[in-house]
Amino acid sequence: MHDNLNKPIVLGVDTRDLRIAQTGARTYLTELIHAWEQFPEVQLILLDNERSVYRGKNKVLKLLEHLRFFWWKQVQLPLLGHRKGVTHLFCSDFFVPYFKMGFKTIAVLHDAFFWETPEHYHPLWIQLFHGIGVPAAKKANLLIVPTEHAKKCILKHENFDPNKMQVVLEAAKSFHHPKIGPSPMAAPYFLHVGVLEKRKNLVRLVTAFEKLHAIYPNYKLVLVGNIPVKSQLNDAPAIEQAIVSLGLQEAVVRLGYLEADALATVYTHAFAYCLPSLNEGFGLPILEAFHFNLPLICANTSALPEVAGDAALFVDPFDTASISSAMLQLVESPNLLAELVKKGQTRQLHFSWPKAAQEIHELMKGC
């Protein structure tokens, strides 16, 4: 153990995921890389191949892309890491090489979604996950999870070694001196940022907003985020149908994916943030809301209460009346709004990417 603690780490990081990762997954990987780049004791090597990733809808090509992903993880990545002399290989997703070729492997287990909602994934993907991904993760030297909730849920479904599984808190996306533009809306608006997945519960959010809009028609709802790559996760058609059926075409604004400056502008001018998600392993938008001094409406499910602490107005995400009531409270109670903003400012001090990077680095030295 003493030798491991003093041996310099040559840290290989699998960056192929940056070709397809959106929102939280992209933030997680890019922020850790940026933090590790500031560590003089870490020799950082970014590992990727030059082949593009297929993101279209052709079923055969999608199937081939799944297979190429596992070829990368199980053959190309370990060979490349070995050739580059890495001592520790970090993968910011569940999938690490089964054969480690002399280096230690670190996997990040963000959540238990593969077990809890397998119907949201391609059947082949689930087979590969259980047949290759899980056995490889069990052989990993270190498993990082974002919350105690995520750890508990994963261990409920799979017999990983709990001693290998360490909680490292995440943090908000770094907005490095963004150029803040004028408000994209003339009216006050509630905000949600995230990929339009079914678990985000946006149909109920739209339905709840309609009840507020009937009383305060000057308020809008702004949805920021891409349509998911995986069709099984895609809730965009149902969201659009809800918007049309409730006559909210002018009141609900979908902005799609936004780059950092535009996203910072949308956050800066928002009235409040809504996170009615049914299931989150962490919930990075909570911290982004705190960063931009927004009052937070948050589901009382999964890891969200663990992350938000006392700095949110919690709702039952399955009950649209609960969500709309919280929206109404914020509109009608400036004191409550100010109290939540103040609590959010305090709560966000618990989270930072340099701190997370340092914790993972220390865990790697001891694994």
Secondary structure, 3 states (H helix, E strand, C coil): CHHHHHCCEEEEEECHHHHCCCHHHHHHHHHHHHHHCCCCCEEEEEECCCCCCCCCCCHHHHHHHHHHHHHHHHHHHHHHHHHHCCCEEEECCCCCCCCCCCCEEEEECCCCHHHHCHHHCCHHHHHHHHHHHHHHHHHCCEEEECCHHHHHHHHHHCCCCCCCEEECCCCCCCCCCCCCCCCCCCCCEEEEECCCEHHHCHHHHHHHHHHHHHHCCCCEEEEECCCCCCHHHECHHHHHHHHHHCCCCCCEEEEECCCHHHHHHHHHHCCEEEECCCCCCCCHHHHHHHHCCCCEEEECCCCHHHHHCCCCEEECCCCHHHHHHHHHHHHHCHHHHHHHHHHHHHHHHHCCHHHHHHHHHHHHHHC
